[in-house]
Amino acid sequence: MFTGIVEEIGTVKALLPGGLEIHAKKVLEDAHLGDSIAVNGVCLTVTSMTAHSFIVDVMPETFRRSSLGELQIGSGVNLERAMAADGRFGGHIVAGHIDDTGLISNIKREGNAVWITVQTPAPLLKYIIEKGSIAIDGISLTVASVSDCDFSVSVIPHTGKETILLDKKIGSKVNLECDMIGKYVEKLLHFQDPAPKKESKITLEFLAEHGF
């Protein structure tokens, strides 16, 4: 589990068959083989390490459902280690399981903030609410407004400096993960037990007949 608080910006060092090698520093301080690291919001498993980089496998399904397939050597990536049990929960619950990708449709500066508008697939919009949480490329952000085709966030200077979000341009693809609480609520509200309930054959007459 992650919080959406990016720890550092890594750099893609190599594109491997079915994987990536990423140059990093902070996330390697206590990393071990098998650990999870979120790369642009995608939870990936460390399969190999050096003193200055780590390697992760990336399945074809992950490439299809995220923007990782667009990375090139030298691309910056947001990195976050899995949340420590004794750490502060600074963002929101982020699983590292991308729901879909969106496209940045507008970038506008207002005072010390930058507004980012993301064109979003229709099935995801029902999970995105004003003042709710959204993870964009693994960054925990607050939704400022929602329309029937997109949503907007306002990015503070610290977030802009510590992540790759403001390096994006209009038309850039971003990974989106909606707040999982809404998805669980929807599942529970619409759940139907596929197994038919078996009616008990024990009746009052049966009990009386057998001395009960």
C-alpha positions, -999 to 999 in steps of 0.1 A, spaced: 0 0 0 11 35 -8 1 70 2 7 90 -30 34 111 -14 63 109 -40 97 104 -23 119 112 -53 121 115 -90 140 86 -106 153 83 -141 148 54 -166 183 40 -171 174 11 -195 144 -4 -213 146 -41 -209 126 -70 -225 96 -70 -202 110 -46 -177 127 -14 -167 159 -3 -149 155 29 -130 182 50 -115 173 61 -79 188 71 -46 164 75 -17 141 46 -24 171 23 -24 182 32 11 164 2 27 152 -17 -4 154 -54 -8 146 -79 -35 109 -85 -36 100 -51 -22 73 -30 -39 80 4 -54 54 26 -71 67 39 -104 44 67 -117 18 51 -95 22 16 -107 31 -10 -80 61 -30 -93 83 -56 -76 121 -51 -73 137 -81 -90 174 -69 -91 194 -41 -76 227 -23 -79 241 5 -57 224 31 -78 195 15 -96 168 -12 -94 151 -35 -120 114 -43 -122 95 -67 -144 65 -51 -162 38 -74 -176 21 -68 -210 -11 -61 -191 6 -34 -171 19 -18 -202 -16 -18 -217 -33 -3 -187 -7 24 -179 15 49 -195 47 30 -187 50 19 -223 57 55 -233 88 58 -211 121 63 -228 157 62 -215 162 94 -195 125 98 -186 118 110 -151 95 89 -130 77 94 -96 89 69 -70 75 58 -37 83 29 -14 55 9 2 41 26 33 58 17 66 34 6 93 49 33 117 48 61 92 25 91 89 -4 87 64 2 119 45 -19 112 14 -46 87 9 -49 49 4 -32 41 -29 -29 5 -41 -6 11 -71 -32 -6 -93 -40 17 -122 -76 20 -132 -70 37 -166 -51 65 -182 -62 101 -189 -49 129 -211 -39 163 -199 -63 187 -217 -54 220 -201 -26 236 -180 -32 270 -165 -12 290 -139 -31 309 -112 -9 327 -86 14 302 -70 -6 272 -82 -10 254 -115 -43 240 -126 -42 207 -144 -73 193 -162 -74 157 -172 -97 142 -198 -109 110 -183 -126 78 -195 -163 79 -188 -164 48 -166 -140 64 -141 -158 97 -136 -184 82 -113 -156 74 -88 -142 110 -89 -158 135 -67 -151 172 -59 -128 175 -29 -122 138 -30 -88 121 -36 -72 110 -69 -38 96 -77 -22 110 -109 10 92 -118 12 81 -82 7 116 -67 -21 120 -41 -41 151 -52 -74 167 -42 -100 170 -69 -110 206 -73 -137 202 -99 -154 175 -120 -173 177 -153 -190 151 -174 -157 145 -193 -128 156 -172 -116 167 -137 -92 194 -125 -66 196 -97 -46 225 -84 -9 218 -79 10 236 -52 47 246 -58 61 219 -36 43 191 -55 54 207 -88 90 207 -77 91 172 -61 72 153 -89 72 151 -127 36 164 -131 45 199 -143 69 184 -168 39 171 -187 23 189 -216 -11 191 -231 -18 157 -246 4 138 -222 -9 105 -209 -11 101 -171 -19 71 -149 -51 74 -129 -61 55 -97 -94 64 -82 -101 62 -44 -108 25 -38 -134 32 -11 -159 43 -38 -153 11 -57 -158 -11 -27 -191 7 -19 -203 2 -54 -195 -35 -53 -213 -40 -21 -244 -21 -32 -247 -41 -64 -235 -75 -52 -258 -104 -59 -251 -138 -44 -249 -162 -74 -256 -193 -52 -293 -199 -46 -302 -201 -10 -313 -236 1 -345 -237 20 -344 -257 52 -365 -289 53 -369 -286 90 -405 -275 99 -425 -271 131 -443 -303 121 -410 -322 117 -398 -311 151 -430 -320 168 -430 -355 151 -395 -361 165 -402 -351 200 -390 -315 200 
